[in-house]
Amino acid sequence: TVPNKAVVTLQPNWSEIYRGETITLRCEIKDGGDTDWEYEWRTTNSEKPLNQNELSIRSVSASHSGVYRCKGRKKSEKSSTDWSDPFKLTVSDKPQSVLTVSPSWLSAGASVTLNCSVKDQSAGWRIYWYKTVPDPSDNSYSYELLPGSSSGTEQDSYIVHGQTHTAGYVCRAGRGDPVYYTDYSQPKFVWSADFHSSASLTVSPDRAQHFTSDSVCEGNSTEWRVKRLSPEDRYLSDCTAWGTMTGSTCKLNTNWLSDAVYWCESGSGEFSNAVNITIQNKNMILLSPARPVTEGDSVSLSCKLRRQTFDFIVFFYHNEKLIQSDTRWELNISAVSKSDEGFYKCQHSGQESAQSWMSVQAVSRPERSSSPVLLIVGLICGIVLIILLLLLYRYRPSKDTCFKRPIQSESSNTDQNEAQCNEYSSPPHGDVCLYESIKHSEDTEHVAGGSQDVTYSSIELKHFGKKGEYSKYRK
């Protein structure tokens, strides 16, 4: 026996190995090179490893589980190491990722956060994110990678910005080279009550909660399917499982009714609006619109009993906050706004309805364009308009441009309403009677042969004509 020690190692060195992964078991001799030794293996499983320093398994299975030992023998000698300590390999079933979405009911344009978890999260996993694309031809979905996740992400969360309509998402994790993937998660949806152009769902009667009775879902697409997802369902199902499909109408069977979210998927692979329909065997339901309401509209929600009428206080809640408590059985909103969107329920005499989501659509407003081209065009148009106005002003008749105003003279002998602008039939310079300034002065002259001074006033007008010329007029 030589003093060198044999050790069994695992690559990649993960705490748990899953069915289908590629692994390598290696026998390492401390203080010895690989070329100096021959190797021998022992294992408790049914497969006997070759007498080499490495045992590579491309797709490990449960049959590879067991205890492994190895030892080394020097090629030039008959002496060998002791058997290594036992190494236990456990191969588990392929893991499945679990996806959650928040929020589940969407206000158009809001951000949606996806979270993906997998067993043994820290052991080298990268997360891959997908959106679901309906395939009505075989009642299934295909998956498309979301932006930025083609190589996976280290983070276990992903934010979808500006989500506007119902959408489904899945995730899975991968590690190693070649990449080993977990199973896909179950699809999770973020629901939007807003209508979509290619497929929409309506409910008759138009309310989100119903007593145990027939209800009808109707779509506007010729190639589509009605789907539902109830809290207790693991898998999605379509109308053929719980109703009768006739053309574009699905009549719900009273024997198979369930609290669930209902929607339809068009032949072009898009989702419609979603409706959370609640079927009650209880005595009370909340009557609220199944379809979105528009900002500014009046909305009435009411509490309905199956048989008797109300005789006590009725409580209405919005997002679990009490907003009305009196004997009225109606909650009236005169002009609904986006802040009124959310979950509503009512209570009466210890009984409580289920809660329903009311969606509020914003009034569409024209978008402001920030295009540089439009700004330039607008600037040019403004300059051209100014030039045209200047030209029109320049060639107006001169007498039309004259104006008069009283001038206060310092001389009592001067008419105080003397015209500031004398009209001339043919001004010497230019054809516009436009005066820049008025100069008012007094001159005194001595009359020849007499001692009496004669004082007169003069007004000097500077007249601008063409090309900046001006002339003076004296009166």
GUZAGU-833695 format. One record per residue (C-alpha): residue number from 0; residue in one letter; x, y, z. Coordinates in steps of 0.1 Angstrom, whole numbers, plus 5000, padded with zeros to 4 digits. Layout:
+-----+------+------+------+------+
| seq | type |    u |    v |    w |
+-----+------+------+------+------+
| NUM |    A |    X |    Y |    Z |
...
+-----+------+------+------+------+
END
This chain:
+-----+------+------+------+------+
| seq | type |    u |    v |    w |
+-----+------+------+------+------+
|   0 |    T | 5000 | 5000 | 5000 |
|   1 |    V | 5013 | 5034 | 4990 |
|   2 |    P | 5006 | 5065 | 5012 |
|   3 |    N | 4989 | 5084 | 4983 |
|   4 |    K | 4951 | 5089 | 4989 |
|   5 |    A | 4924 | 5084 | 4963 |
|   6 |    V | 4894 | 5107 | 4963 |
|   7 |    V | 4862 | 5106 | 4942 |
|   8 |    T | 4851 | 5140 | 4929 |
|   9 |    L | 4820 | 5152 | 4910 |
|  10 |    Q | 4819 | 5177 | 4882 |
|  11 |    P | 4800 | 5200 | 4881 |
|  12 |    N | 4801 | 5200 | 4919 |
|  13 |    W | 4764 | 5206 | 4926 |
|  14 |    S | 4746 | 5195 | 4957 |
|  15 |    E | 4719 | 5178 | 4938 |
|  16 |    I | 4720 | 5161 | 4904 |
|  17 |    Y | 4688 | 5158 | 4882 |
|  18 |    R | 4678 | 5132 | 4856 |
|  19 |    G | 4692 | 5141 | 4822 |
|  20 |    E | 4722 | 5162 | 4833 |
|  21 |    T | 4757 | 5155 | 4821 |
|  22 |    I | 4782 | 5147 | 4849 |
|  23 |    T | 4817 | 5134 | 4854 |
|  24 |    L | 4830 | 5113 | 4883 |
|  25 |    R | 4867 | 5115 | 4887 |
|  26 |    C | 4892 | 5095 | 4907 |
|  27 |    E | 4920 | 5118 | 4919 |
|  28 |    I | 4953 | 5106 | 4934 |
|  29 |    K | 4968 | 5131 | 4957 |
|  30 |    D | 5005 | 5139 | 4950 |
|  31 |    G | 5003 | 5117 | 4919 |
|  32 |    G | 5000 | 5124 | 4881 |
|  33 |    D | 4973 | 5108 | 4860 |
|  34 |    T | 4998 | 5090 | 4837 |
|  35 |    D | 5015 | 5072 | 4866 |
|  36 |    W | 4985 | 5053 | 4877 |
|  37 |    E | 4959 | 5027 | 4867 |
|  38 |    Y | 4924 | 5029 | 4883 |
|  39 |    E | 4898 | 5006 | 4896 |
|  40 |    W | 4862 | 5014 | 4906 |
|  41 |    R | 4835 | 4999 | 4927 |
|  42 |    T | 4799 | 5009 | 4929 |
|  43 |    T | 4766 | 4997 | 4943 |
|  44 |    N | 4746 | 5004 | 4912 |
|  45 |    S | 4741 | 4980 | 4883 |
|  46 |    E | 4765 | 4997 | 4859 |
|  47 |    K | 4802 | 4989 | 4863 |
|  48 |    P | 4825 | 5018 | 4855 |
|  49 |    L | 4855 | 5014 | 4832 |
|  50 |    N | 4889 | 5013 | 4848 |
|  51 |    Q | 4898 | 5049 | 4839 |
|  52 |    N | 4904 | 5080 | 4860 |
|  53 |    E | 4871 | 5095 | 4847 |
|  54 |    L | 4836 | 5083 | 4844 |
|  55 |    S | 4815 | 5106 | 4822 |
|  56 |    I | 4777 | 5102 | 4820 |
|  57 |    R | 4761 | 5122 | 4793 |
|  58 |    S | 4725 | 5118 | 4805 |
|  59 |    V | 4724 | 5106 | 4840 |
|  60 |    S | 4694 | 5086 | 4852 |
|  61 |    A | 4681 | 5070 | 4884 |
|  62 |    S | 4701 | 5038 | 4876 |
|  63 |    H | 4733 | 5058 | 4881 |
|  64 |    S | 4724 | 5065 | 4918 |
|  65 |    G | 4746 | 5047 | 4943 |
|  66 |    V | 4779 | 5047 | 4962 |
|  67 |    Y | 4812 | 5051 | 4943 |
|  68 |    R | 4847 | 5042 | 4954 |
|  69 |    C | 4880 | 5041 | 4935 |
|  70 |    K | 4917 | 5033 | 4941 |
|  71 |    G | 4949 | 5038 | 4921 |
|  72 |    R | 4978 | 5014 | 4913 |
|  73 |    K | 5012 | 5025 | 4901 |
|  74 |    K | 5020 | 5012 | 4867 |
|  75 |    S | 5056 | 5004 | 4875 |
|  76 |    E | 5048 | 4987 | 4908 |
|  77 |    K | 5022 | 4963 | 4922 |
|  78 |    S | 5014 | 4985 | 4952 |
|  79 |    S | 4982 | 5006 | 4952 |
|  80 |    T | 4964 | 5031 | 4973 |
|  81 |    D | 4936 | 5023 | 4997 |
|  82 |    W | 4900 | 5025 | 4985 |
|  83 |    S | 4887 | 5061 | 4986 |
|  84 |    D | 4860 | 5072 | 5010 |
|  85 |    P | 4825 | 5064 | 4996 |
|  86 |    F | 4809 | 5090 | 4974 |
|  87 |    K | 4771 | 5089 | 4972 |
|  88 |    L | 4754 | 5100 | 4940 |
|  89 |    T | 4717 | 5107 | 4941 |
|  90 |    V | 4698 | 5114 | 4909 |
|  91 |    S | 4665 | 5132 | 4914 |
|  92 |    D | 4636 | 5137 | 4890 |
|  93 |    K | 4638 | 5167 | 4867 |
|  94 |    P | 4628 | 5199 | 4885 |
|  95 |    Q | 4600 | 5222 | 4875 |
|  96 |    S | 4602 | 5260 | 4877 |
|  97 |    V | 4574 | 5279 | 4895 |
|  98 |    L | 4563 | 5313 | 4881 |
|  99 |    T | 4543 | 5340 | 4898 |
| 100 |    V | 4531 | 5373 | 4883 |
| 101 |    S | 4522 | 5406 | 4900 |
| 102 |    P | 4497 | 5422 | 4896 |
| 103 |    S | 4473 | 5396 | 4884 |
| 104 |    W | 4448 | 5422 | 4872 |
| 105 |    L | 4463 | 5449 | 4850 |
| 106 |    S | 4458 | 5486 | 4847 |
| 107 |    A | 4467 | 5493 | 4811 |
| 108 |    G | 4502 | 5505 | 4807 |
| 109 |    A | 4514 | 5493 | 4841 |
| 110 |    S | 4545 | 5472 | 4847 |
| 111 |    V | 4543 | 5435 | 4854 |
| 112 |    T | 4568 | 5417 | 4876 |
| 113 |    L | 4576 | 5380 | 4870 |
| 114 |    N | 4593 | 5358 | 4896 |
| 115 |    C | 4606 | 5324 | 4889 |
| 116 |    S | 4618 | 5299 | 4915 |
| 117 |    V | 4634 | 5265 | 4911 |
| 118 |    K | 4646 | 5239 | 4936 |
| 119 |    D | 4681 | 5245 | 4948 |
| 120 |    Q | 4680 | 5281 | 4934 |
| 121 |    S | 4717 | 5289 | 4941 |
| 122 |    A | 4733 | 5260 | 4923 |
| 123 |    G | 4743 | 5276 | 4890 |
| 124 |    W | 4708 | 5282 | 4875 |
| 125 |    R | 4700 | 5309 | 4850 |
| 126 |    I | 4664 | 5319 | 4843 |
| 127 |    Y | 4648 | 5320 | 4809 |
| 128 |    W | 4616 | 5340 | 4804 |
| 129 |    Y | 4589 | 5334 | 4777 |
| 130 |    K | 4555 | 5347 | 4766 |
| 131 |    T | 4528 | 5323 | 4756 |
| 132 |    V | 4514 | 5324 | 4721 |
| 133 |    P | 4480 | 5306 | 4716 |
| 134 |    D | 4478 | 5279 | 4690 |
| 135 |    P | 4441 | 5272 | 4685 |
| 136 |    S | 4448 | 5245 | 4659 |
| 137 |    D | 4460 | 5220 | 4686 |
| 138 |    N | 4447 | 5237 | 4718 |
| 139 |    S | 4482 | 5245 | 4731 |
| 140 |    Y | 4507 | 5272 | 4734 |
| 141 |    S | 4541 | 5279 | 4719 |
| 142 |    Y | 4567 | 5299 | 4738 |
| 143 |    E | 4587 | 5330 | 4726 |
| 144 |    L | 4617 | 5343 | 4745 |
| 145 |    L | 4613 | 5377 | 4761 |
| 146 |    P | 4639 | 5404 | 4752 |
| 147 |    G | 4672 | 5400 | 4770 |
| 148 |    S | 4667 | 5364 | 4781 |
| 149 |    S | 4682 | 5344 | 4752 |
| 150 |    S | 4712 | 5335 | 4775 |
| 151 |    G | 4692 | 5335 | 4807 |
| 152 |    T | 4694 | 5359 | 4835 |
| 153 |    E | 4710 | 5356 | 4869 |
| 154 |    Q | 4681 | 5375 | 4885 |
| 155 |    D | 4650 | 5354 | 4894 |
| 156 |    S | 4627 | 5384 | 4885 |
| 157 |    Y | 4619 | 5401 | 4852 |
| 158 |    I | 4598 | 5433 | 4847 |
| 159 |    V | 4576 | 5437 | 4816 |
| 160 |    H | 4571 | 5474 | 4811 |
| 161 |    G | 4540 | 5490 | 4796 |
| 162 |    Q | 4518 | 5459 | 4795 |
| 163 |    T | 4484 | 5468 | 4779 |
| 164 |    H | 4465 | 5436 | 4773 |
| 165 |    T | 4460 | 5400 | 4787 |
| 166 |    A | 4491 | 5379 | 4783 |
| 167 |    G | 4505 | 5346 | 4795 |
| 168 |    Y | 4540 | 5339 | 4806 |
| 169 |    V | 4562 | 5309 | 4815 |
| 170 |    C | 4598 | 5304 | 4828 |
| 171 |    R | 4624 | 5277 | 4831 |
| 172 |    A | 4659 | 5275 | 4845 |
| 173 |    G | 4691 | 5262 | 4829 |
| 174 |    R | 4726 | 5254 | 4839 |
| 175 |    G | 4758 | 5236 | 4827 |
| 176 |    D | 4774 | 5231 | 4793 |
| 177 |    P | 4756 | 5219 | 4773 |
| 178 |    V | 4727 | 5237 | 4790 |
| 179 |    Y | 4704 | 5215 | 4810 |
| 180 |    Y | 4669 | 5229 | 4813 |
| 181 |    T | 4642 | 5224 | 4839 |
| 182 |    D | 4606 | 5217 | 4829 |
| 183 |    Y | 4586 | 5248 | 4819 |
| 184 |    S | 4565 | 5264 | 4846 |
| 185 |    Q | 4528 | 5263 | 4844 |
| 186 |    P | 4516 | 5293 | 4824 |
| 187 |    K | 4506 | 5323 | 4845 |
| 188 |    F | 4485 | 5352 | 4832 |
| 189 |    V | 4481 | 5389 | 4838 |
| 190 |    W | 4445 | 5397 | 4831 |
| 191 |    S | 4432 | 5428 | 4814 |
| 192 |    A | 4395 | 5437 | 4810 |
| 193 |    D | 4402 | 5461 | 4782 |
| 194 |    F | 4390 | 5451 | 4747 |
| 195 |    H | 4414 | 5441 | 4720 |
| 196 |    S | 4407 | 5446 | 4683 |
| 197 |    S | 4412 | 5410 | 4671 |
| 198 |    A | 4393 | 5391 | 4698 |
| 199 |    S | 4369 | 5402 | 4726 |
| 200 |    L | 4347 | 5384 | 4751 |
| 201 |    T | 4313 | 5395 | 4762 |
| 202 |    V | 4291 | 5379 | 4789 |
| 203 |    S | 4253 | 5377 | 4790 |
| 204 |    P | 4239 | 5389 | 4813 |
| 205 |    D | 4266 | 5416 | 4815 |
| 206 |    R | 4278 | 5411 | 4850 |
| 207 |    A | 4308 | 5395 | 4867 |
| 208 |    Q | 4288 | 5375 | 4894 |
| 209 |    H | 4260 | 5351 | 4888 |
| 210 |    F | 4237 | 5328 | 4908 |
| 211 |    T | 4238 | 5292 | 4897 |
| 212 |    S | 4223 | 5296 | 4863 |
| 213 |    D | 4233 | 5296 | 4826 |
| 214 |    S | 4256 | 5322 | 4814 |
| 215 |    V | 4268 | 5329 | 4779 |
| 216 |    C | 4303 | 5339 | 4766 |
| 217 |    E | 4304 | 5354 | 4732 |
| 218 |    G | 4334 | 5363 | 4710 |
| 219 |    N | 4339 | 5383 | 4678 |
| 220 |    S | 4364 | 5360 | 4661 |
| 221 |    T | 4355 | 5332 | 4637 |
| 222 |    E | 4384 | 5311 | 4647 |
| 223 |    W | 4387 | 5312 | 4684 |
| 224 |    R | 4382 | 5293 | 4716 |
| 225 |    V | 4368 | 5302 | 4750 |
| 226 |    K | 4393 | 5293 | 4778 |
| 227 |    R | 4390 | 5294 | 4816 |
| 228 |    L | 4414 | 5290 | 4845 |
| 229 |    S | 4399 | 5284 | 4880 |
| 230 |    P | 4419 | 5285 | 4912 |
| 231 |    E | 4417 | 5248 | 4918 |
| 232 |    D | 4426 | 5239 | 4882 |
| 233 |    R | 4462 | 5229 | 4875 |
| 234 |    Y | 4457 | 5230 | 4837 |
| 235 |    L | 4437 | 5252 | 4814 |
| 236 |    S | 4405 | 5240 | 4798 |
| 237 |    D | 4383 | 5252 | 4769 |
| 238 |    C | 4346 | 5254 | 4764 |
| 239 |    T | 4342 | 5218 | 4752 |
| 240 |    A | 4350 | 5206 | 4787 |
| 241 |    W | 4324 | 5226 | 4806 |
| 242 |    G | 4300 | 5240 | 4780 |
| 243 |    T | 4285 | 5239 | 4746 |
| 244 |    M | 4302 | 5257 | 4717 |
| 245 |    T | 4279 | 5270 | 4689 |
| 246 |    G | 4296 | 5292 | 4664 |
| 247 |    S | 4311 | 5320 | 4684 |
| 248 |    T | 4290 | 5314 | 4715 |
| 249 |    C | 4299 | 5292 | 4745 |
| 250 |    K | 4269 | 5284 | 4767 |
| 251 |    L | 4281 | 5274 | 4802 |
| 252 |    N | 4267 | 5242 | 4816 |
| 253 |    T | 4252 | 5247 | 4851 |
| 254 |    N | 4266 | 5213 | 4862 |
| 255 |    W | 4302 | 5224 | 4855 |
| 256 |    L | 4302 | 5260 | 4865 |
| 257 |    S | 4331 | 5272 | 4885 |
| 258 |    D | 4346 | 5305 | 4898 |
| 259 |    A | 4371 | 5312 | 4871 |
| 260 |    V | 4387 | 5337 | 4848 |
| 261 |    Y | 4373 | 5334 | 4813 |
| 262 |    W | 4388 | 5347 | 4780 |
| 263 |    C | 4390 | 5338 | 4744 |
| 264 |    E | 4419 | 5333 | 4720 |
| 265 |    S | 4417 | 5343 | 4684 |
| 266 |    G | 4428 | 5323 | 4654 |
| 267 |    S | 4457 | 5348 | 4649 |
| 268 |    G | 4471 | 5338 | 4683 |
| 269 |    E | 4461 | 5367 | 4704 |
| 270 |    F | 4443 | 5371 | 4738 |
| 271 |    S | 4410 | 5388 | 4743 |
| 272 |    N | 4399 | 5408 | 4774 |
| 273 |    A | 4394 | 5386 | 4805 |
| 274 |    V | 4363 | 5384 | 4827 |
| 275 |    N | 4365 | 5370 | 4863 |
| 276 |    I | 4331 | 5352 | 4866 |
| 277 |    T | 4319 | 5341 | 4900 |
| 278 |    I | 4292 | 5315 | 4903 |
| 279 |    Q | 4274 | 5317 | 4937 |
| 280 |    N | 4253 | 5291 | 4955 |
| 281 |    K | 4251 | 5317 | 4983 |
| 282 |    N | 4222 | 5341 | 4988 |
| 283 |    M | 4240 | 5373 | 4977 |
| 284 |    I | 4260 | 5386 | 4948 |
| 285 |    L | 4275 | 5419 | 4937 |
| 286 |    L | 4261 | 5433 | 4904 |
| 287 |    S | 4291 | 5450 | 4887 |
| 288 |    P | 4299 | 5454 | 4850 |
| 289 |    A | 4318 | 5426 | 4834 |
| 290 |    R | 4331 | 5449 | 4807 |
| 291 |    P | 4354 | 5479 | 4812 |
| 292 |    V | 4338 | 5513 | 4819 |
| 293 |    T | 4350 | 5546 | 4805 |
| 294 |    E | 4363 | 5575 | 4825 |
| 295 |    G | 4336 | 5601 | 4830 |
| 296 |    D | 4307 | 5576 | 4827 |
| 297 |    S | 4283 | 5570 | 4855 |
| 298 |    V | 4285 | 5536 | 4871 |
| 299 |    S | 4261 | 5518 | 4894 |
| 300 |    L | 4270 | 5487 | 4915 |
| 301 |    S | 4245 | 5470 | 4936 |
| 302 |    C | 4241 | 5441 | 4960 |
| 303 |    K | 4215 | 5415 | 4951 |
| 304 |    L | 4199 | 5389 | 4972 |
| 305 |    R | 4185 | 5357 | 4957 |
| 306 |    R | 4151 | 5360 | 4974 |
| 307 |    Q | 4145 | 5386 | 5001 |
| 308 |    T | 4151 | 5423 | 5000 |
| 309 |    F | 4174 | 5444 | 5021 |
| 310 |    D | 4162 | 5458 | 5055 |
| 311 |    F | 4196 | 5466 | 5072 |
| 312 |    I | 4227 | 5485 | 5064 |
| 313 |    V | 4246 | 5474 | 5033 |
| 314 |    F | 4284 | 5479 | 5032 |
| 315 |    F | 4304 | 5485 | 5000 |
| 316 |    Y | 4341 | 5479 | 4998 |
| 317 |    H | 4367 | 5491 | 4973 |
| 318 |    N | 4401 | 5472 | 4976 |
| 319 |    E | 4390 | 5460 | 5011 |
| 320 |    K | 4384 | 5497 | 5022 |
| 321 |    L | 4349 | 5506 | 5033 |
| 322 |    I | 4335 | 5533 | 5011 |
| 323 |    Q | 4297 | 5533 | 5018 |
| 324 |    S | 4275 | 5521 | 5047 |
| 325 |    D | 4238 | 5529 | 5047 |
| 326 |    T | 4204 | 5514 | 5037 |
| 327 |    R | 4209 | 5520 | 5000 |
| 328 |    W | 4215 | 5488 | 4981 |
| 329 |    E | 4234 | 5507 | 4953 |
| 330 |    L | 4268 | 5523 | 4950 |
| 331 |    N | 4266 | 5551 | 4925 |
| 332 |    I | 4297 | 5568 | 4910 |
| 333 |    S | 4286 | 5598 | 4889 |
| 334 |    A | 4318 | 5602 | 4870 |
| 335 |    V | 4341 | 5573 | 4872 |
| 336 |    S | 4379 | 5579 | 4872 |
| 337 |    K | 4410 | 5557 | 4870 |
| 338 |    S | 4413 | 5558 | 4908 |
| 339 |    D | 4380 | 5539 | 4910 |
| 340 |    E | 4394 | 5509 | 4893 |
| 341 |    G | 4399 | 5478 | 4915 |
| 342 |    F | 4381 | 5451 | 4935 |
| 343 |    Y | 4346 | 5456 | 4949 |
| 344 |    K | 4324 | 5436 | 4972 |
| 345 |    C | 4294 | 5441 | 4995 |
| 346 |    Q | 4282 | 5429 | 5029 |
| 347 |    H | 4248 | 5426 | 5045 |
| 348 |    S | 4237 | 5410 | 5077 |
| 349 |    G | 4268 | 5389 | 5081 |
| 350 |    Q | 4268 | 5378 | 5045 |
| 351 |    E | 4295 | 5388 | 5020 |
| 352 |    S | 4296 | 5387 | 4982 |
| 353 |    A | 4326 | 5376 | 4963 |
| 354 |    Q | 4348 | 5404 | 4950 |
| 355 |    S | 4349 | 5415 | 4914 |
| 356 |    W | 4374 | 5436 | 4894 |
| 357 |    M | 4361 | 5467 | 4877 |
| 358 |    S | 4383 | 5480 | 4849 |
| 359 |    V | 4383 | 5517 | 4840 |
| 360 |    Q | 4394 | 5527 | 4805 |
| 361 |    A | 4410 | 5561 | 4800 |
| 362 |    V | 4395 | 5585 | 4775 |
| 363 |    S | 4417 | 5584 | 4744 |
| 364 |    R | 4435 | 5617 | 4738 |
| 365 |    P | 4455 | 5627 | 4707 |
| 366 |    E | 4491 | 5622 | 4712 |
| 367 |    R | 4515 | 5652 | 4710 |
| 368 |    S | 4541 | 5647 | 4683 |
| 369 |    S | 4577 | 5655 | 4690 |
| 370 |    S | 4589 | 5648 | 4655 |
| 371 |    P | 4617 | 5672 | 4645 |
| 372 |    V | 4604 | 5673 | 4609 |
| 373 |    L | 4570 | 5686 | 4621 |
| 374 |    L | 4588 | 5713 | 4642 |
| 375 |    I | 4609 | 5724 | 4613 |
| 376 |    V | 4578 | 5726 | 4589 |
| 377 |    G | 4559 | 5746 | 4616 |
| 378 |    L | 4589 | 5770 | 4619 |
| 379 |    I | 4591 | 5776 | 4582 |
| 380 |    C | 4553 | 5782 | 4579 |
| 381 |    G | 4555 | 5807 | 4607 |
| 382 |    I | 4584 | 5827 | 4589 |
| 383 |    V | 4565 | 5827 | 4556 |
| 384 |    L | 4534 | 5840 | 4573 |
| 385 |    I | 4553 | 5869 | 4590 |
| 386 |    I | 4568 | 5879 | 4556 |
| 387 |    L | 4534 | 5879 | 4540 |
| 388 |    L | 4520 | 5901 | 4567 |
| 389 |    L | 4549 | 5926 | 4564 |
| 390 |    L | 4544 | 5928 | 4526 |
| 391 |    L | 4507 | 5935 | 4530 |
| 392 |    Y | 4514 | 5961 | 4556 |
| 393 |    R | 4540 | 5978 | 4535 |
| 394 |    Y | 4518 | 5983 | 4504 |
| 395 |    R | 4487 | 5997 | 4522 |
| 396 |    P | 4474 | 6031 | 4509 |
| 397 |    S | 4492 | 6059 | 4529 |
| 398 |    K | 4461 | 6077 | 4540 |
| 399 |    D | 4447 | 6046 | 4556 |
| 400 |    T | 4477 | 6045 | 4578 |
| 401 |    C | 4475 | 6080 | 4592 |
| 402 |    F | 4461 | 6086 | 4626 |
| 403 |    K | 4452 | 6117 | 4646 |
| 404 |    R | 4455 | 6124 | 4682 |
| 405 |    P | 4452 | 6157 | 4702 |
| 406 |    I | 4485 | 6174 | 4710 |
| 407 |    Q | 4488 | 6196 | 4740 |
| 408 |    S | 4504 | 6228 | 4729 |
| 409 |    E | 4521 | 6252 | 4752 |
| 410 |    S | 4507 | 6281 | 4733 |
| 411 |    S | 4471 | 6292 | 4740 |
| 412 |    N | 4469 | 6306 | 4705 |
| 413 |    T | 4474 | 6271 | 4689 |
| 414 |    D | 4447 | 6246 | 4682 |
| 415 |    Q | 4451 | 6219 | 4708 |
| 416 |    N | 4435 | 6193 | 4684 |
| 417 |    E | 4460 | 6201 | 4657 |
| 418 |    A | 4466 | 6170 | 4636 |
| 419 |    Q | 4498 | 6150 | 4643 |
| 420 |    C | 4498 | 6137 | 4608 |
| 421 |    N | 4490 | 6159 | 4578 |
| 422 |    E | 4476 | 6141 | 4548 |
| 423 |    Y | 4495 | 6145 | 4516 |
| 424 |    S | 4483 | 6133 | 4483 |
| 425 |    S | 4518 | 6124 | 4472 |
| 426 |    P | 4544 | 6122 | 4499 |
| 427 |    P | 4579 | 6130 | 4487 |
| 428 |    H | 4594 | 6098 | 4500 |
| 429 |    G | 4576 | 6065 | 4501 |
| 430 |    D | 4539 | 6057 | 4500 |
| 431 |    V | 4534 | 6050 | 4537 |
| 432 |    C | 4525 | 6078 | 4562 |
| 433 |    L | 4545 | 6064 | 4591 |
| 434 |    Y | 4561 | 6087 | 4617 |
| 435 |    E | 4588 | 6077 | 4639 |
| 436 |    S | 4589 | 6107 | 4662 |
| 437 |    I | 4573 | 6140 | 4669 |
| 438 |    K | 4595 | 6171 | 4678 |
| 439 |    H | 4576 | 6200 | 4694 |
| 440 |    S | 4594 | 6233 | 4697 |
| 441 |    E | 4587 | 6270 | 4700 |
| 442 |    D | 4604 | 6297 | 4680 |
| 443 |    T | 4602 | 6335 | 4686 |
| 444 |    E | 4607 | 6361 | 4659 |
| 445 |    H | 4608 | 6398 | 4661 |
| 446 |    V | 4585 | 6415 | 4636 |
| 447 |    A | 4603 | 6442 | 4616 |
| 448 |    G | 4593 | 6477 | 4625 |
| 449 |    G | 4577 | 6468 | 4656 |
| 450 |    S | 4584 | 6459 | 4691 |
| 451 |    Q | 4558 | 6431 | 4695 |
| 452 |    D | 4572 | 6396 | 4695 |
| 453 |    V | 4552 | 6370 | 4676 |
| 454 |    T | 4555 | 6335 | 4689 |
| 455 |    Y | 4545 | 6304 | 4668 |
| 456 |    S | 4547 | 6267 | 4674 |
| 457 |    S | 4562 | 6243 | 4650 |
| 458 |    I | 4559 | 6205 | 4648 |
| 459 |    E | 4587 | 6186 | 4631 |
| 460 |    L | 4577 | 6152 | 4618 |
| 461 |    K | 4602 | 6127 | 4606 |
| 462 |    H | 4587 | 6107 | 4578 |
| 463 |    F | 4601 | 6073 | 4569 |
| 464 |    G | 4596 | 6061 | 4534 |
| 465 |    K | 4611 | 6033 | 4514 |
| 466 |    K | 4645 | 6019 | 4523 |
| 467 |    G | 4648 | 6039 | 4555 |
| 468 |    E | 4646 | 6073 | 4539 |
| 469 |    Y | 4628 | 6101 | 4557 |
| 470 |    S | 4618 | 6137 | 4552 |
| 471 |    K | 4607 | 6165 | 4574 |
| 472 |    Y | 4575 | 6184 | 4573 |
| 473 |    R | 4569 | 6216 | 4591 |
| 474 |    K | 4537 | 6233 | 4598 |
+-----+------+------+------+------+
END
